[in-house]
């Protein structure tokens, strides 16, 4: 994506970028996975509100083997 952001790209890609920006500005809201991508779109001139929704999950939760619902107990074992 950084290569697509350079100033010295072929005209084909500049036209593609303009069409891409035009289409992004038609959305009500945009979500993206990183601040880097958000900043890139803002530099390009995207005016649509952009929200960052990070990829990944927080794995700090400790899981136990206790089951709140046990399907085998409810349905009976086979």
N, C-alpha and C positions, 0 to 999 in steps of 0.2 A: 504494500500500500504506500510505503514511503517513496518508491520509485514513481508511482502514479502522481505523487504530490510535487514533483520537481517542476521547475519553470521551463526547462528545456526538453519538452517531450514532443513527439511528432504531432502534427496537426490532427491526425486521426484520433489520438487519445485526448487532445484538448477538446475536440468536438464531443467526444464521448463523455468527458467530464462535465461539460456544459449541460448536456442532456440529463446526466445523472443529477446534477445540482437542481436543474429545473424540476425534475420529477420529485426529488426530496422535498422541495419547497411546496409541493402540492399536498403533502401529508398533514394531518392534524397534530401529530406528535411522532417523534422518532425515539426508539430505544436502541442503545448500543452497548457492547460489552466492556468498553474501556474509556477512560478519560482521554487517552491518546486519539482514539477515533472521533470522539466528540470534538476535541480541539481541531482536528483535521477538517471536519465538516464546517466548523465555524470559520476557519481560515478561508475555506472555499466560498463562503458567503451564504451558507444555509441559514434561513431565517426561522425555520420551524423549531419549536421547543424540542430540545434533545435531553433525554434522561439516560443516565448510566445505570445499567443493571449488570453488576459484575457477574462473570461466569464463576462457577464453582459453588461449593457449599462450605459451611463452617462445620468441621468434623470434631469439635471439642465436646459435643454432647456424648455422655456416657450412656451406652445402651445396656440393658439387662436382658436376661433370657426369659424374664417373666412375660407371660402373654396375657393381655387384657381379655382377649377373646380367643378361645381355642376351638377351631372348627371341628376337630375330632370329637371333642366332648359334646358339642352341640348336635352333631349329626350321628354320632356313634361311630366307632371304628369299624372298618370293613371286615 
